[in-house]
Amino acid sequence: MDQSWVNTLLNDRESESAILDYKRAIPSKDDASIKSFLKDVAAFANARGGRIVYGIAEDGKGRAATLVPIALNVDQTALWMQNKILRGIFPRINGVAVQPIHVGAGPVIVVDVPVQYGGPYQVEVGDWRVFPIRAGVGNIEMTYQQLFDAFSLRDSTESRIDSWIAKRTAEVLGEIRSIGRRVAVVHMVPLSAFHAGNLPDLAVLKDRHLRVSGSLLINRFNYRGMMATKNSSGTKPEPPYIQFYRNGIVEISWSVSVNDGQDASLQSVQTAIHLMDLIPQAARAIQLAGVEGPGVLAMSYANVAGQSLFISQNDGQQYKSQQNDESVLSFGPVIYEQLDLSLEQLGPTVRNLMTDLFRSFAMDDCFYFESDGTIKSKVLREHVAAYRSTWDVGQ
């Protein structure tokens, strides 16, 4: 959205629709105006998403007529509107943005509500609560059947995701048993993968470079979608790899075994490094392909019965944990709100996954992170910084 987009609305006299609404003025700060504002936003979230443009008057027939520039400080006003949305609509709407746009005659503010895959979304102002939905060019309250369908869809999606992850993890275990590999498998599953809609455009990733352990991965299309791997053409792919599925799911796998001079054990620091390094790379890539919105992250250790975890303390001391007796260990799923995962967003998630991993090997906690998810381990910080410095080289 930019100045040219606003000018096009005016020049073409674009009509209001199920995904576009005009407001002459921004909402005032009384309860009635705030309720109306939040209803408009939640109504789009409960339907197909859409945009509300504050600062455009329509002509009585729903067509953009004139610009009515906002006289207040638009940056402060946009922040106030964003805060009201965050505090007054539940659950939180993913990816909603309140953006000031400066045009020739003065500024407007656009509230952009992406298509949602959660919900249904309820407005709460004091004791007043409502589930609105966009219907044509207006808003109505959701009927019992609409609410029932929305809640059922959410529950169904969560169950389908759990089933898919369990089935695929079992398939991976079967594939690697014959070669004796011990691997970690991470699944990044956007909710949109289980809803009808546009499929990601994996072709845009063909020449995008991803890296594992500093090594460049080569992208190749396969029957599942596209895989980034170090394997030469014509050979059976083995970890490490990143598989991009046609529906937007991403599968990341790498070997977790390390030979410490005596026998093979599972390297815990390596897992934390790969989680911090590979998940953001994969998230950025699939976002370029058109996948957005919330989803879940899940991790599994496969083929690890009889193995111990190799631990590196902050003081340099290294030792092994107790052995684990399970063939497959599963951690998560952990919900994320959007795919653009910074270190600050990802840290708490990785800490939770790593803590579950440590506890599976009779350890109390993962000591590589602070309680807020920031990296405490010097070794981990240095490795993550080094890995990320190689991103997009030669792009």
NORCOR-V180479 format. One record per helix or strand. SS is the DSSP state (hx for helix, st for strand). FROM is the first residue (numbers start at 0). TO is the last residue. Records with the same first field share a line. If there is no record, write none. Layout:
BEGIN
SS: FROM-TO + FROM-TO
END
This chain:
BEGIN
hx: 2-10 + 30-44 + 73-87 + 143-176 + 190-193 + 201-204 + 267-287 + 342-359 + 377-387
st: 14-14 + 16-16 + 19-22 + 49-53 + 55-57 + 62-66 + 88-89 + 96-102 + 105-112 + 121-124 + 127-129 + 131-134 + 137-140 + 182-189 + 209-211 + 214-221 + 224-228 + 240-244 + 249-254 + 256-258 + 263-266 + 294-301 + 306-306 + 308-311 + 317-319 + 323-323 + 327-335 + 368-368 + 374-374
END
